[in-house]
Amino acid sequence: MLIVVKAIDARGKAVATAPLAKKEALMKVWEFKTSGCSQIRTFNAATNEEINILNKSD
């Protein structure tokens, strides 16, 4: 499953990634979190359904 990470950066601008594998998406969530982004959310790239990759077991 490919995952898109969306957030609001420190300046209030919306940012999003290209579709990523789960490991890369987790790293991007951490990067967004440590760079001051807020409202970090993850979505299934195929369905645009919001998912929680931190609690989802594969």
N, C-alpha and C positions, 0 to 999 in steps of 0.2 A: 504494500500500500504506500502510495506517495502522499506526503503531508505538506500543506502550506501553512506557514507561520505568519500571523498578522499581528501588528501592534501599533501603538501610538508612540512616536519618539519623544524625546525630551522637549522638543520645540512645538509639539502638538500636531505633527504631520503623520499621516497614516503611512505605514511601511508594510511590505509583504515580501515573502521570499518566492522564488520559483518552487515548483514541487520538489521535495526532498525525501530521501529515504529516512526511516525512523531515527537512526543514529545521528544523522546530520541535522534533522529537525530538533532533536533534543539539545544538540550543541548550539543551534541557533536560538532556541528559547533561553538558554543560559547566557548567550551573548547579549540578547535583547535585555534580559533582566539586569545584567551587570552594567549595561550602558545607559540605564535610566529610562528605558521604555516602560510604558504602562499598558494595561488592557491587552496583555499577551494572550492570544488564542491560537489554537491549532485546528485545522480543518482537513478532512479527507479531500484530496485533490480531485478525485473523480466525481464525488457527489456534492461537494461543498458543505457537507454536514460537519458541524463542530464536534470535535472529539477531544478527549483528555488523554494524551499519550503518556502522561506520568502514571496513570492508574490502569491503563489498558494492557492486558497480558496477551502475548502473541503465541 
